[in-house]
Amino acid sequence: MPSELEVYRLKDLVSYQENSIVSRTIVDRETGTVTLFAFDEGQGLSEHTAPFDAMVYVVEGEVEVKISGKPYRLKEGDMIVMPANEPHALKAVTKFKILLVMVRS
């Protein structure tokens, strides 16, 4: 986990790996987590639900986020909130990096 007293460039904290999804936890607390992901082209997460709200911020690339069956196309600089208990999925439009902020309380 990076030190809280240094400045980091999000894009540089995680690297793409061929045919893979790479993650790096930035903050892990009882009240929530902040995780950086790098998805290679063609990768994604199948539809699932989570018991907490989660914010997705696109750091690089382009991704389709589907929430309750409705697709949203996001690119670098965009963000969306995935509500708790709503089915959602992610699919690469290009390889992409996202910051996922999960709020547990």
C-alpha positions as CSV (number, residue, x, y, z in Angstrom):
1,M,0.0,0.0,0.0
2,P,1.4,3.5,-0.9
3,S,2.3,5.8,1.9
4,E,-0.3,8.4,2.7
5,L,2.4,11.1,2.8
6,E,3.5,10.8,-0.8
7,V,1.9,11.9,-4.1
8,Y,1.3,9.1,-6.6
9,R,0.2,9.0,-10.2
10,L,-2.7,6.4,-10.3
11,K,-1.9,5.2,-13.8
12,D,1.6,4.2,-12.6
13,L,0.5,2.2,-9.6
14,V,-0.8,-0.8,-11.5
15,S,0.4,-2.3,-14.9
16,Y,-1.5,-4.3,-17.5
17,Q,-0.8,-8.0,-17.8
18,E,-1.6,-9.9,-20.9
19,N,-5.1,-11.6,-20.7
20,S,-5.4,-10.7,-17.1
21,I,-7.0,-8.4,-14.5
22,V,-4.5,-6.9,-12.1
23,S,-5.5,-5.2,-8.8
24,R,-3.8,-3.2,-6.2
25,T,-5.4,-2.2,-2.9
26,I,-4.7,1.4,-2.0
27,V,-6.8,1.6,1.2
28,D,-8.4,-1.3,3.2
29,R,-10.5,-0.2,6.1
30,E,-13.5,-1.6,7.9
31,T,-15.5,1.3,6.5
32,G,-14.5,0.7,2.9
33,T,-11.8,0.0,0.3
34,V,-10.0,1.8,-2.5
35,T,-8.7,-0.5,-5.2
36,L,-7.0,0.2,-8.5
37,F,-7.6,-2.3,-11.3
38,A,-6.0,-2.8,-14.8
39,F,-8.0,-4.9,-17.2
40,D,-6.4,-6.1,-20.4
41,E,-8.3,-5.9,-23.7
42,G,-11.0,-8.5,-23.8
43,Q,-11.3,-8.8,-20.0
44,G,-14.2,-8.0,-17.8
45,L,-16.3,-9.0,-14.7
46,S,-19.5,-11.0,-15.2
47,E,-22.7,-9.8,-13.7
48,H,-22.8,-9.9,-9.9
49,T,-24.1,-7.9,-7.0
50,A,-22.4,-6.3,-3.9
51,P,-24.0,-5.4,-0.6
52,F,-22.4,-1.9,-0.7
53,D,-22.4,1.1,-2.9
54,A,-19.3,1.4,-5.1
55,M,-17.9,4.2,-7.2
56,V,-16.0,3.5,-10.4
57,Y,-13.6,6.2,-11.7
58,V,-12.0,5.5,-15.1
59,V,-8.3,6.3,-14.9
60,E,-7.4,5.2,-18.4
61,G,-9.1,3.6,-21.4
62,E,-12.7,2.8,-22.0
63,V,-15.1,0.4,-20.3
64,E,-18.8,-0.6,-20.6
65,V,-20.4,-0.7,-17.1
66,K,-23.8,-2.4,-17.1
67,I,-26.0,-1.7,-14.1
68,S,-29.4,-3.5,-13.8
69,G,-29.2,-4.3,-17.5
70,K,-28.5,-0.8,-18.7
71,P,-25.1,-0.2,-20.4
72,Y,-23.0,2.9,-19.6
73,R,-19.9,3.6,-21.7
74,L,-17.2,5.4,-19.7
75,K,-13.9,6.7,-20.7
76,E,-10.9,8.4,-18.9
77,G,-12.1,10.9,-16.4
78,D,-15.7,9.5,-16.1
79,M,-17.2,8.0,-13.0
80,I,-20.4,6.2,-12.0
81,V,-21.8,4.9,-8.8
82,M,-23.0,1.3,-8.7
83,P,-25.8,1.1,-6.1
84,A,-25.7,-1.7,-3.5
85,N,-27.6,-4.9,-4.4
86,E,-28.0,-3.9,-8.1
87,P,-26.6,-6.4,-10.6
88,H,-23.6,-4.9,-12.5
89,A,-20.9,-6.1,-14.9
90,L,-17.8,-4.6,-16.5
91,K,-16.5,-5.2,-20.1
92,A,-13.4,-3.8,-21.7
93,V,-14.0,-1.6,-24.8
94,T,-10.2,-1.0,-24.8
95,K,-7.8,-2.0,-22.1
96,F,-8.6,0.1,-19.1
97,K,-7.7,1.1,-15.5
98,I,-10.3,2.0,-12.9
99,L,-10.3,3.1,-9.3
100,L,-13.0,1.3,-7.3
101,V,-14.1,2.9,-4.1
102,M,-16.3,0.6,-2.0
103,V,-18.2,2.3,0.9
104,R,-19.3,-0.1,3.7
105,S,-20.8,2.4,6.1
